[in-house]
Amino acid sequence: MLTRQEMHDHDAVSDAVWHTNVSLKVFICVWRLLHNRWSTNDNLQCRGVIPLEAQLCVSGCGQNETAKHLIIHCPTFGFLWQLVKSWLGMYSVDPQHVMDHFHQFIYVAGSHVSRRSFICMIWLCCIWILWKEEPSVVF
């Protein structure tokens, strides 16, 4: 996985988020994340909702808030993945894009369908928790 240079088909990977044991609101949340439609400060600034100066991450880390930053690079929110991977006994290098993060997290579990399904459900639940937790940090 570390040495492959293949590109992932965006539609095939995004179809993998449709898990039978997860509610529709979680699917919508994840779909919005994978299509960069979360209400992050960079998206709000692009739409003219907030000024350019208000792009900093809600965690106070000093970086611009993007979906990629919140999910992968943020020391507050991104640290969740280290804890989850440690809990599951999974070890991997953090990718640079959210879609790659999803793909790597799901397929590092191996090819056994039931294990991959379980890992997918964990990823979906973690994304939902991050989505719900981020506004509570703001307010």
N, C-alpha and C positions, 0 to 999 in steps of 0.2 A: 504494500500500500504506500510506503514511503517513496519508492522508486518509480512507481507508475506515473506516467504523464497523461493518462487518458482524461478526456473531458467527460463530465457527467451530463447526460441528457436532462435538462431542467424539468421537463414534463414527467419523465420517469421517476425522478427523485421526488418531485412534489406530489406525485400520486401515492408515494409510499407513506405520506402522513395520514392518509385515510385509514384509521385504525378502528376496528369494530367496537372496542371497549372504551372509546373516548367520546365525549359529548361534542355536539356541533359547534358550540361556542369556542372550544379549544381548537378545532379545525380552522375556524375562521381566524382566530388569533395567529395560528401558525402560518396559514396561507398569507396573511397580511405581512408577517415577518419575512417569509421567503420571497415576497414581492416588494420588499422595502416600503411597506405601507403603514408601519407603526408610527404613532405620533411622537416620534423622537424630536429633540430640539432642532436637529438639522432639517428634518422634513417640515416642521412648523415654520422655521425661518424661510425655507424656500417658498412656502405658501403665503408668506407675509404676515403670519400670525404673531410671531415674536421678533424682536429686533436681533440684528446680527450679534450683538454682544451677549445675548442670552443663550448661546449654543452650548455652554459648558454642561458637562454631565451632572446629573442630579446627585450622584454619590459624593461629589466634592473632590474628585480625583484631578481636576484641572484639564481634562481632555474634552474635545468636542463630543457631544452626545450623538452617536449614530447607532443604528441597530447592531452593526458589526461590533462597535465598541462595547455596547451593553452586554452582548451575548458572549463575546470572545475575550476582549482586552481589558474590560473594566476590573479593577482590583476588588471592587465590592460585589458586583453582580456576576462577573465572569468567574470568580473564585468558586462559585457553586459547582461548576463542571469538574474542578479538581476533586472536590469532595465526593461527588457522585461517582466519578471514575475510580476513585480509591475504594469506595464502598463496594463497587461491582468487581473490583480486581482488574480493571482495564487500564492499560497504559498506552498513550498515544501522544503525538506531537500536536499542539493546537494549530488548526488550520487558520487561514487568513480571511475566509469568507464564510458567511452563515450557512449557505447551501452546502459547502464542503464540510462544515462542522456537523451538520445533520447527517450527511452521507457517511462520513468517517465514524461518527458515533454509532450509527446503526450497523454498519458492516464490519466494524472491528470485533463484533460479537461472534463472527463466523458465519457459516452458511446454513446452520440449523435454523429452520423457519420459526419454530416456537421461541427460541432464544432471541432471534432478531426481532420478533414481534414484541416480546417483553421489553427489550431495550428501546424499541421505538416508542412504546407507551411511556417509559420513563423519561425519554427526551421530551415528548409532548407535554407531559405533566410538569417538567422543570421549566419549559418555556412558559406555560400558563402561570406558574408561580412567579416567575420573573415579571411577566406582564402585570400581574395583580400587585406585586410588591413595589414596583417602580413608582406608581403614584403616591403610595403611602410615605415614601422617602421625601417626595416633594412637599407634601402637606403635613 
